[in-house]
Structure formats: C-alpha cells, structure tokens
Amino acid sequence: QEALRIDLWTKTMPLDQMKVFFHQTLVALSGTFERATDDQKMAATMRDFCDYFAEKLELDTGNTNQD
C-alpha cells in the first residue's frame, strides 16, 4: 500500500533549491514520525541522517551543533 504524496517542486527549480527542499522534507518527516509514534530513538536516528545528508550535500542548514 502506498501513501498519498504530493510532489511540490517544478521542473524549473534550480538544483541547489531541490537539495534544500529534500533536506527540509526529511527534517519535517523526522518530527512527524516522532509525534506519530513517540519513538524518540528512531526520530533521533532520522535527524542524524538529516545532518549527514546536509553534510554530504554541503548545505548550509544553520546548524551550529558541530562535533
């Protein structure tokens, strides 16, 4: 069974904006997952992946929580 989804980008969206869009979507899904399941450990794992994703794409997320 597939979930309903709506893709909110356009063919003219620049690649750098697309990368930021995906990152923001993943961060939002992490919060949604935590609220829906109360699984704080997995939500933290998802947020860790979001940090990794942003690092690999060299996104400036404003996150000052650097190791």
Rosetta blueprint (number, residue, H / E / L):
1 Q L
2 E L
3 A L
4 L L
5 R L
6 I L
7 D L
8 L L
9 W L
10 T L
11 K L
12 T L
13 M L
14 P L
15 L H
16 D H
17 Q H
18 M H
19 K H
20 V H
21 F H
22 F H
23 H H
24 Q H
25 T H
26 L H
27 V H
28 A H
29 L H
30 S H
31 G H
32 T H
33 F H
34 E H
35 R H
36 A H
37 T H
38 D L
39 D L
40 Q H
41 K H
42 M H
43 A H
44 A H
45 T H
46 M H
47 R H
48 D H
49 F H
50 C H
51 D H
52 Y H
53 F H
54 A H
55 E H
56 K H
57 L L
58 E L
59 L L
60 D L
61 T L
62 G L
63 N L
64 T L
65 N L
66 Q L
67 D L
